[in-house]
Amino acid sequence: MNKIPLQEAWPILIACGVLLLCQGTLLFLDARKRGGKAWFWGLWGLIQFPMPTITYALLLWWKKRKRK
């Protein structure tokens, strides 16, 4: 297994950090606007990508469909 030098890994790590921060923030704000467990969605969005966004979108779709 080849090791990636630290100089080459920084841009990838920064991009991942920005991606997770944006996802967590957007999930938190949207969940707070809709009144549903904003802290849970925000923290889960900071931990991994893209499962929280996919799950949130599916739950929103399911709730909307259930109301009809």
N, C-alpha and C positions, 0 to 999 in steps of 0.2 A: 504494500500500500504506500503510495506516494504522499509525503507530507507537503502541505501548501505553506510556503513561507508567510510569515506574519504580515509582511508588506503587501502581499497580494490578497490577503484575507480581509483586511480592513474595509475596503469598499463593499464587500459582500455583507459583512457584519453590520455596517452602518445602514445599508439598504434594508436588511431584514429588520433592524430596530425601528426604522422609520415606518416600514410597512405594518409592523405589529402595533406601533403607537397610533397610527392613523386608523387602523381597523378597530382597536379598542375604544378610541375616542368616538368614532362614528357610531359604533354599536351602543355605547353609553348614552350619547345624546339622543339617538332615535328611541331607545328604550325608555328614557326619562320622559320624552315627549309623549310617548304612548302609554306611560304609566305602568311599565312592567319590569321590575327587578333590574334597574339600570346598573347597579354595582356588579351584579353577577355577570351581565353581558360584557361590561367594560373590562372586568378582570379576566374573563375567559378569552376575550379578544386580544389581550396583551400576552397571553401565554402561547397560543398557537395560531397557525394560519393554514388553510382557509375554512376549517370546519365550523368555527363559531358563526361566521357570516352565512354559510350555507344553511346551518341549522336555524338561525334567526329568520332568514328569508323563507324557509319552508314552514316554520311555525306561523309567520305572518300570513302566508298564503292559506294555510290550513284554517286559521281563525277567521279569515275573511270569507272563505268558502263555507265554513260552518254557520256563519251568521245568515247566509242567504236562504 
